[in-house]
Amino acid sequence: MTTPTKREPRWATVAEAAAYSRLSKRTIWRYIADERLTGYRFGRRLLQVDLNDIDNLRQPRQPTTAGNPDARAS
């Protein structure tokens, strides 16, 4: 049995993570505050995130039948 390999971290500042994910810096900070995303401190002032964690936030959209007249229950 093989164990899953951990990917190497891809460090980015909050601004870089926002540009990468096409989210605002405010949203990245909110995700860190809500613990949806982990912020890593390097020294007293520098906070970075792992872009792999941003990739893991993305989830495929589930199809919905709301508002679709062809998907009526019989």
A tleap script that builds the chain and sets N, CA, C and O, in Angstrom:
source leaprc.protein.ff14SB
mol = sequence {
  NMET THR THR PRO THR LYS ARG GLU PRO ARG
  TRP ALA THR VAL ALA GLU ALA ALA ALA TYR
  SER ARG LEU SER LYS ARG THR ILE TRP ARG
  TYR ILE ALA ASP GLU ARG LEU THR GLY TYR
  ARG PHE GLY ARG ARG LEU LEU GLN VAL ASP
  LEU ASN ASP ILE ASP ASN LEU ARG GLN PRO
  ARG GLN PRO THR THR ALA GLY ASN PRO ASP
  ALA ARG ALA CSER
}
set mol.1.N position { 0.843 -1.166 0.000 }
set mol.1.CA position { 0.000 0.000 0.000 }
set mol.1.C position { 0.898 1.242 0.000 }
set mol.1.O position { 1.840 1.329 0.787 }
set mol.2.N position { 0.610 2.176 -0.864 }
set mol.2.CA position { 1.417 3.380 -0.930 }
set mol.2.C position { 0.757 4.492 -0.129 }
set mol.2.O position { -0.468 4.578 -0.049 }
set mol.3.N position { 1.577 5.326 0.451 }
set mol.3.CA position { 1.053 6.458 1.196 }
set mol.3.C position { 1.016 7.671 0.268 }
set mol.3.O position { 1.891 7.830 -0.583 }
set mol.4.N position { 0.003 8.528 0.431 }
set mol.4.CA position { -0.054 9.698 -0.434 }
set mol.4.C position { 1.132 10.615 -0.165 }
set mol.4.O position { 1.542 10.805 0.981 }
set mol.5.N position { 1.673 11.174 -1.231 }
set mol.5.CA position { 2.810 12.061 -1.071 }
set mol.5.C position { 2.320 13.476 -0.805 }
set mol.5.O position { 1.354 13.943 -1.408 }
set mol.6.N position { 2.999 14.136 0.096 }
set mol.6.CA position { 2.654 15.513 0.414 }
set mol.6.C position { 3.374 16.414 -0.579 }
set mol.6.O position { 4.570 16.266 -0.830 }
set mol.7.N position { 2.617 17.344 -1.131 }
set mol.7.CA position { 3.199 18.261 -2.091 }
set mol.7.C position { 4.045 19.306 -1.378 }
set mol.7.O position { 3.752 19.710 -0.252 }
set mol.8.N position { 5.086 19.728 -2.052 }
set mol.8.CA position { 5.936 20.790 -1.520 }
set mol.8.C position { 5.126 22.075 -1.430 }
set mol.8.O position { 4.350 22.373 -2.338 }
set mol.9.N position { 5.287 22.846 -0.350 }
set mol.9.CA position { 4.536 24.096 -0.234 }
set mol.9.C position { 4.966 25.106 -1.293 }
set mol.9.O position { 6.141 25.189 -1.651 }
set mol.10.N position { 4.022 25.850 -1.774 }
set mol.10.CA position { 4.279 26.936 -2.719 }
set mol.10.C position { 3.891 28.226 -1.999 }
set mol.10.O position { 2.728 28.629 -2.020 }
set mol.11.N position { 4.865 28.867 -1.365 }
set mol.11.CA position { 4.594 30.024 -0.529 }
set mol.11.C position { 4.272 31.251 -1.375 }
set mol.11.O position { 4.874 31.483 -2.423 }
set mol.12.N position { 3.302 32.035 -0.890 }
set mol.12.CA position { 2.917 33.279 -1.551 }
set mol.12.C position { 2.421 34.258 -0.505 }
set mol.12.O position { 1.847 33.862 0.509 }
set mol.13.N position { 2.645 35.537 -0.758 }
set mol.13.CA position { 2.089 36.559 0.123 }
set mol.13.C position { 0.584 36.616 -0.086 }
set mol.13.O position { 0.052 35.997 -1.007 }
set mol.14.N position { -0.089 37.354 0.767 }
set mol.14.CA position { -1.540 37.489 0.633 }
set mol.14.C position { -1.881 38.127 -0.708 }
set mol.14.O position { -2.826 37.703 -1.373 }
set mol.15.N position { -1.125 39.135 -1.109 }
set mol.15.CA position { -1.376 39.799 -2.397 }
set mol.15.C position { -1.163 38.829 -3.565 }
set mol.15.O position { -1.956 38.808 -4.506 }
set mol.16.N position { -0.098 38.032 -3.506 }
set mol.16.CA position { 0.168 37.053 -4.564 }
set mol.16.C position { -0.904 35.969 -4.599 }
set mol.16.O position { -1.325 35.539 -5.673 }
set mol.17.N position { -1.343 35.531 -3.424 }
set mol.17.CA position { -2.396 34.517 -3.354 }
set mol.17.C position { -3.707 35.061 -3.913 }
set mol.17.O position { -4.447 34.339 -4.581 }
set mol.18.N position { -3.992 36.319 -3.644 }
set mol.18.CA position { -5.207 36.941 -4.171 }
set mol.18.C position { -5.157 36.999 -5.694 }
set mol.18.O position { -6.141 36.678 -6.360 }
set mol.19.N position { -4.026 37.402 -6.243 }
set mol.19.CA position { -3.881 37.459 -7.696 }
set mol.19.C position { -3.974 36.060 -8.310 }
set mol.19.O position { -4.610 35.882 -9.349 }
set mol.20.N position { -3.354 35.084 -7.685 }
set mol.20.CA position { -3.365 33.707 -8.176 }
set mol.20.C position { -4.783 33.136 -8.212 }
set mol.20.O position { -5.172 32.474 -9.174 }
set mol.21.N position { -5.547 33.402 -7.153 }
set mol.21.CA position { -6.876 32.803 -7.023 }
set mol.21.C position { -7.979 33.668 -7.612 }
set mol.21.O position { -9.136 33.251 -7.679 }
set mol.22.N position { -7.613 34.894 -8.044 }
set mol.22.CA position { -8.593 35.855 -8.563 }
set mol.22.C position { -9.632 36.231 -7.504 }
set mol.22.O position { -10.799 36.480 -7.807 }
set mol.23.N position { -9.166 36.263 -6.255 }
set mol.23.CA position { -9.970 36.746 -5.139 }
set mol.23.C position { -9.340 38.037 -4.641 }
set mol.23.O position { -8.204 38.358 -4.992 }
set mol.24.N position { -10.067 38.764 -3.836 }
set mol.24.CA position { -9.499 39.984 -3.273 }
set mol.24.C position { -8.605 39.642 -2.081 }
set mol.24.O position { -8.720 38.572 -1.483 }
set mol.25.N position { -7.710 40.577 -1.753 }
set mol.25.CA position { -6.872 40.388 -0.565 }
set mol.25.C position { -7.755 40.290 0.670 }
set mol.25.O position { -7.460 39.526 1.590 }
set mol.26.N position { -8.827 41.054 0.693 }
set mol.26.CA position { -9.750 41.021 1.832 }
set mol.26.C position { -10.359 39.624 2.005 }
set mol.26.O position { -10.509 39.145 3.129 }
set mol.27.N position { -10.704 38.980 0.902 }
set mol.27.CA position { -11.265 37.626 0.975 }
set mol.27.C position { -10.224 36.640 1.500 }
set mol.27.O position { -10.553 35.763 2.299 }
set mol.28.N position { -8.983 36.773 1.064 }
set mol.28.CA position { -7.920 35.894 1.574 }
set mol.28.C position { -7.766 36.087 3.079 }
set mol.28.O position { -7.670 35.112 3.825 }
set mol.29.N position { -7.742 37.351 3.529 }
set mol.29.CA position { -7.647 37.620 4.976 }
set mol.29.C position { -8.855 37.041 5.720 }
set mol.29.O position { -8.705 36.508 6.819 }
set mol.30.N position { -10.042 37.142 5.132 }
set mol.30.CA position { -11.251 36.605 5.766 }
set mol.30.C position { -11.169 35.082 5.863 }
set mol.30.O position { -11.554 34.505 6.880 }
set mol.31.N position { -10.672 34.430 4.817 }
set mol.31.CA position { -10.512 32.974 4.849 }
set mol.31.C position { -9.530 32.564 5.945 }
set mol.31.O position { -9.733 31.550 6.613 }
set mol.32.N position { -8.472 33.345 6.133 }
set mol.32.CA position { -7.515 33.049 7.204 }
set mol.32.C position { -8.193 33.235 8.560 }
set mol.32.O position { -8.032 32.403 9.452 }
set mol.33.N position { -8.949 34.322 8.721 }
set mol.33.CA position { -9.636 34.580 9.996 }
set mol.33.C position { -10.677 33.504 10.291 }
set mol.33.O position { -10.864 33.126 11.447 }
set mol.34.N position { -11.357 33.007 9.255 }
set mol.34.CA position { -12.380 31.971 9.423 }
set mol.34.C position { -11.785 30.565 9.486 }
set mol.34.O position { -12.514 29.585 9.636 }
set mol.35.N position { -10.458 30.470 9.372 }
set mol.35.CA position { -9.724 29.205 9.397 }
set mol.35.C position { -10.074 28.288 8.237 }
set mol.35.O position { -9.943 27.068 8.341 }
set mol.36.N position { -10.518 28.872 7.135 }
set mol.36.CA position { -10.700 28.104 5.903 }
set mol.36.C position { -9.375 27.979 5.168 }
set mol.36.O position { -9.199 27.115 4.310 }
set mol.37.N position { -8.444 28.865 5.526 }
set mol.37.CA position { -7.121 28.904 4.927 }
set mol.37.C position { -6.126 29.158 6.053 }
set mol.37.O position { -6.396 29.949 6.956 }
set mol.38.N position { -4.982 28.492 6.002 }
set mol.38.CA position { -3.976 28.656 7.056 }
set mol.38.C position { -2.952 29.697 6.629 }
set mol.38.O position { -2.400 29.627 5.531 }
set mol.39.N position { -2.705 30.658 7.500 }
set mol.39.CA position { -1.654 31.640 7.281 }
set mol.39.C position { -0.429 31.240 8.083 }
set mol.39.O position { -0.541 30.831 9.239 }
set mol.40.N position { 0.735 31.358 7.473 }
set mol.40.CA position { 1.989 30.966 8.116 }
set mol.40.C position { 2.836 32.211 8.313 }
set mol.40.O position { 3.110 32.945 7.363 }
set mol.41.N position { 3.250 32.445 9.554 }
set mol.41.CA position { 4.078 33.610 9.879 }
set mol.41.C position { 5.547 33.277 9.645 }
set mol.41.O position { 6.040 32.225 10.051 }
set mol.42.N position { 6.219 34.191 8.989 }
set mol.42.CA position { 7.662 34.129 8.804 }
set mol.42.C position { 8.202 35.423 9.396 }
set mol.42.O position { 8.195 36.464 8.739 }
set mol.43.N position { 8.666 35.355 10.629 }
set mol.43.CA position { 9.088 36.565 11.321 }
set mol.43.C position { 7.886 37.252 11.952 }
set mol.43.O position { 6.833 36.642 12.140 }
set mol.44.N position { 8.054 38.521 12.274 }
set mol.44.CA position { 6.993 39.255 12.970 }
set mol.44.C position { 5.926 39.781 12.025 }
set mol.44.O position { 4.753 39.854 12.394 }
set mol.45.N position { 6.316 40.147 10.813 }
set mol.45.CA position { 5.372 40.840 9.939 }
set mol.45.C position { 4.918 40.036 8.731 }
set mol.45.O position { 3.796 40.222 8.259 }
set mol.46.N position { 5.747 39.161 8.227 }
set mol.46.CA position { 5.447 38.471 6.978 }
set mol.46.C position { 4.511 37.289 7.215 }
set mol.46.O position { 4.818 36.387 7.995 }
set mol.47.N position { 3.374 37.305 6.538 }
set mol.47.CA position { 2.432 36.196 6.595 }
set mol.47.C position { 2.260 35.679 5.185 }
set mol.47.O position { 2.015 36.449 4.256 }
set mol.48.N position { 2.388 34.379 5.026 }
set mol.48.CA position { 2.235 33.776 3.709 }
set mol.48.C position { 1.248 32.623 3.782 }
set mol.48.O position { 0.955 32.091 4.853 }
set mol.49.N position { 0.749 32.258 2.624 }
set mol.49.CA position { -0.149 31.112 2.505 }
set mol.49.C position { 0.453 30.141 1.499 }
set mol.49.O position { 1.287 30.512 0.673 }
set mol.50.N position { 0.021 28.916 1.583 }
set mol.50.CA position { 0.456 27.886 0.648 }
set mol.50.C position { -0.555 27.840 -0.494 }
set mol.50.O position { -1.747 27.636 -0.260 }
set mol.51.N position { -0.089 28.026 -1.718 }
set mol.51.CA position { -0.995 28.011 -2.867 }
set mol.51.C position { -1.671 26.650 -3.051 }
set mol.51.O position { -2.742 26.567 -3.651 }
set mol.52.N position { -1.049 25.584 -2.538 }
set mol.52.CA position { -1.699 24.269 -2.583 }
set mol.52.C position { -2.997 24.303 -1.764 }
set mol.52.O position { -3.984 23.672 -2.142 }
set mol.53.N position { -2.997 25.039 -0.642 }
set mol.53.CA position { -4.214 25.169 0.167 }
set mol.53.C position { -5.295 25.924 -0.600 }
set mol.53.O position { -6.478 25.610 -0.472 }
set mol.54.N position { -4.901 26.911 -1.390 }
set mol.54.CA position { -5.873 27.647 -2.203 }
set mol.54.C position { -6.475 26.713 -3.244 }
set mol.54.O position { -7.681 26.735 -3.486 }
set mol.55.N position { -5.626 25.889 -3.859 }
set mol.55.CA position { -6.128 24.919 -4.837 }
set mol.55.C position { -7.126 23.959 -4.189 }
set mol.55.O position { -8.105 23.561 -4.821 }
set mol.56.N position { -6.881 23.587 -2.932 }
set mol.56.CA position { -7.773 22.664 -2.233 }
set mol.56.C position { -9.109 23.296 -1.862 }
set mol.56.O position { -10.082 22.585 -1.613 }
set mol.57.N position { -9.165 24.626 -1.822 }
set mol.57.CA position { -10.435 25.298 -1.531 }
set mol.57.C position { -11.432 25.165 -2.677 }
set mol.57.O position { -12.645 25.175 -2.468 }
set mol.58.N position { -10.908 25.042 -3.873 }
set mol.58.CA position { -11.771 24.970 -5.050 }
set mol.58.C position { -12.493 23.629 -5.077 }
set mol.58.O position { -11.882 22.567 -4.961 }
set mol.59.N position { -13.800 23.711 -5.231 }
set mol.59.CA position { -14.609 22.509 -5.284 }
set mol.59.C position { -15.476 22.572 -6.539 }
set mol.59.O position { -15.948 23.646 -6.912 }
set mol.60.N position { -15.687 21.438 -7.186 }
set mol.60.CA position { -16.529 21.461 -8.376 }
set mol.60.C position { -17.964 21.819 -8.020 }
set mol.60.O position { -18.473 21.434 -6.967 }
set mol.61.N position { -18.595 22.546 -8.895 }
set mol.61.CA position { -19.974 22.958 -8.682 }
set mol.61.C position { -20.902 21.789 -8.980 }
set mol.61.O position { -20.759 21.110 -9.997 }
set mol.62.N position { -21.856 21.563 -8.078 }
set mol.62.CA position { -22.811 20.488 -8.248 }
set mol.62.C position { -23.968 20.984 -9.109 }
set mol.62.O position { -24.453 22.095 -8.894 }
set mol.63.N position { -24.418 20.194 -10.072 }
set mol.63.CA position { -25.550 20.630 -10.891 }
set mol.63.C position { -26.811 20.755 -10.044 }
set mol.63.O position { -27.027 19.982 -9.111 }
set mol.64.N position { -27.618 21.715 -10.375 }
set mol.64.CA position { -28.849 21.939 -9.644 }
set mol.64.C position { -30.022 21.874 -10.612 }
set mol.64.O position { -29.883 22.185 -11.795 }
set mol.65.N position { -31.162 21.474 -10.106 }
set mol.65.CA position { -32.354 21.412 -10.948 }
set mol.65.C position { -33.270 22.601 -10.702 }
set mol.65.O position { -34.315 22.715 -11.342 }
set mol.66.N position { -32.900 23.484 -9.790 }
set mol.66.CA position { -33.737 24.646 -9.486 }
set mol.66.C position { -33.841 25.538 -10.704 }
set mol.66.O position { -32.831 25.906 -11.304 }
set mol.67.N position { -35.050 25.881 -11.065 }
set mol.67.CA position { -35.278 26.780 -12.185 }
set mol.67.C position { -35.177 26.117 -13.551 }
set mol.67.O position { -35.253 26.797 -14.574 }
set mol.68.N position { -35.008 24.802 -13.581 }
set mol.68.CA position { -34.912 24.085 -14.848 }
set mol.68.C position { -36.246 23.403 -15.119 }
set mol.68.O position { -36.567 22.409 -14.467 }
set mol.69.N position { -37.041 23.919 -16.078 }
set mol.69.CA position { -38.366 23.344 -16.315 }
set mol.69.C position { -38.314 21.920 -16.841 }
set mol.69.O position { -39.290 21.185 -16.696 }
set mol.70.N position { -37.196 21.503 -17.454 }
set mol.70.CA position { -37.086 20.151 -17.987 }
set mol.70.C position { -36.781 19.123 -16.907 }
set mol.70.O position { -36.847 17.923 -17.174 }
set mol.71.N position { -36.453 19.553 -15.710 }
set mol.71.CA position { -36.066 18.647 -14.635 }
set mol.71.C position { -37.177 18.479 -13.609 }
set mol.71.O position { -36.911 18.230 -12.433 }
set mol.72.N position { -38.401 18.614 -14.046 }
set mol.72.CA position { -39.543 18.467 -13.121 }
set mol.72.C position { -39.692 17.021 -12.685 }
set mol.72.O position { -39.413 16.084 -13.434 }
set mol.73.N position { -40.144 16.873 -11.443 }
set mol.73.CA position { -40.399 15.519 -10.935 }
set mol.73.C position { -41.681 14.995 -11.557 }
set mol.73.O position { -42.641 15.746 -11.731 }
set mol.74.N position { -41.703 13.709 -11.893 }
set mol.74.CA position { -42.910 13.154 -12.506 }
set mol.74.C position { -43.834 12.546 -11.493 }
set mol.74.O position { -44.895 12.036 -11.852 }
savepdb mol mol.pdb
quit
